[in-house]
Amino acid sequence: MPPGFEFVSIGLNQTVRYVQVNRKPDLAIWGELVKHIGGCHCGQVKYEVEMNLENAISCNCSICMKRGSLLDFVPEANFKLLSGERDLGDYQFNKKRIHHLFCKKCGIMSYANGLSPDGQKMVAINVRCLDVVELGKIKIKEYDGKNH
């Protein structure tokens, strides 16, 4: 079981269900953790991530607006870089709290590392960079990063 989650049930198709604990009720994530594979455009950077892909945020901060990211956040323990560590560049700006990692070959930012507001290590996944994703089934929430 991923750190920070509690077991809830096993579904009819044997899918294990978890709930993330220690979060505010309005931010609680209920649902299945599913393993996804993602990465950059050229294939140099590849990762796997266990996440509940029901929601993502569309942020209007300067970098998210320019790159068109849709983001979801997971604890660092749910993320595993499979290849491309040497091929990553790191871009930081403003308060330098987030490492915006991008492939040096194709330029795609498929994930970022940083700390959650409570100080836990987290990974921001650009859901547009997952190999199999149905964007129409994801609830997109607007976030005003421009003014925060």
C-alpha positions in Angstrom: 0.0 0.0 0.0 1.4 3.5 -0.9 2.3 5.6 2.1 -0.4 8.0 3.2 -3.2 5.8 2.0 -5.6 3.4 3.9 -7.2 0.3 2.5 -10.9 0.7 1.7 -12.1 -2.4 -0.2 -11.5 -4.8 -3.0 -13.9 -4.3 -6.0 -15.7 -6.9 -8.0 -12.9 -7.1 -10.5 -10.3 -7.5 -7.7 -9.2 -3.9 -7.9 -7.9 -2.7 -4.6 -9.4 0.6 -3.5 -7.6 3.1 -1.2 -8.3 6.5 0.2 -5.7 9.1 0.8 -5.5 10.1 4.5 -4.5 13.3 6.3 -6.0 15.6 3.7 -8.7 18.2 4.0 -12.1 16.7 3.2 -12.6 18.9 0.1 -9.3 17.6 -1.3 -9.7 13.9 -0.4 -9.2 11.5 -3.2 -11.5 8.5 -3.3 -11.0 5.8 -5.9 -8.7 3.3 -7.4 -4.9 3.6 -7.6 -3.9 2.4 -11.1 -0.4 2.0 -12.5 0.2 4.3 -15.5 3.2 4.6 -17.7 4.3 8.0 -19.0 7.1 10.0 -20.3 8.4 12.5 -22.8 7.8 12.6 -26.6 11.0 11.0 -27.8 10.9 8.2 -25.3 14.1 8.9 -23.5 12.3 9.7 -20.2 9.9 7.0 -19.0 8.2 6.5 -15.6 5.5 4.6 -13.9 3.1 6.1 -11.4 0.3 4.8 -9.3 -2.5 7.3 -9.2 -6.2 7.8 -9.2 -6.8 9.6 -12.5 -10.2 11.1 -11.8 -9.1 14.7 -11.4 -6.5 17.1 -12.8 -5.8 20.8 -12.5 -5.4 23.3 -15.2 -3.3 26.1 -13.7 -3.0 29.6 -15.1 0.5 30.4 -13.7 3.0 31.6 -16.3 4.7 28.2 -17.0 1.6 26.0 -17.0 -0.2 28.4 -19.4 2.7 28.3 -21.8 3.1 24.6 -21.8 -0.6 23.6 -21.5 -0.1 21.1 -18.7 -2.9 19.3 -16.9 -1.5 18.2 -13.6 -2.3 15.6 -10.9 -0.2 15.2 -7.7 1.1 12.0 -6.1 3.3 11.1 -3.1 6.9 10.5 -4.2 6.5 6.8 -3.2 3.9 6.3 -6.0 6.4 7.4 -8.7 9.3 5.4 -10.2 11.6 6.8 -13.0 12.3 3.9 -15.4 14.7 5.6 -17.7 16.2 9.0 -18.7 17.6 10.4 -15.5 20.7 11.6 -17.3 18.5 13.1 -20.0 16.6 15.4 -17.7 17.1 19.2 -17.4 15.8 21.1 -14.4 14.1 24.5 -14.6 13.2 26.5 -11.5 11.8 30.0 -11.2 10.1 32.3 -8.8 10.3 30.7 -5.3 12.3 27.7 -6.7 10.1 25.2 -4.8 9.4 23.0 -7.8 11.9 21.2 -10.1 10.3 21.4 -13.5 12.1 18.5 -15.1 12.2 18.2 -18.9 13.8 16.0 -21.5 16.9 17.6 -22.9 16.3 15.9 -26.3 12.7 16.7 -27.0 11.9 19.4 -24.4 8.8 17.8 -22.9 8.1 18.4 -19.2 6.3 15.2 -18.2 6.6 15.6 -14.5 8.0 17.8 -11.7 9.3 17.3 -8.2 8.6 19.4 -5.2 7.1 19.6 -1.7 3.4 19.6 -0.8 2.1 22.4 1.4 2.6 20.2 4.4 6.2 19.5 3.5 5.8 16.0 2.0 7.8 15.0 -1.1 5.4 14.9 -4.1 5.5 14.5 -7.9 3.3 16.6 -10.2 2.4 14.4 -13.2 1.5 16.0 -16.5 -1.4 13.8 -17.3 -1.1 14.7 -21.0 2.2 12.7 -20.9 0.7 9.4 -19.8 0.8 6.8 -22.5 -2.9 5.8 -22.1 -5.3 8.5 -20.9 -8.8 9.5 -21.8 -8.9 13.3 -21.1 -12.6 13.4 -21.6 -13.1 11.2 -18.5 -11.0 13.4 -16.2 -12.6 16.2 -14.2 -10.5 19.3 -14.8 -10.4 21.8 -12.0 -9.2 25.4 -12.6 -6.5 26.6 -10.3 -5.5 30.3 -10.0 -1.7 29.9 -9.8 -1.2 33.3 -11.3 -2.4 35.0 -8.1 -1.1 32.5 -5.5 
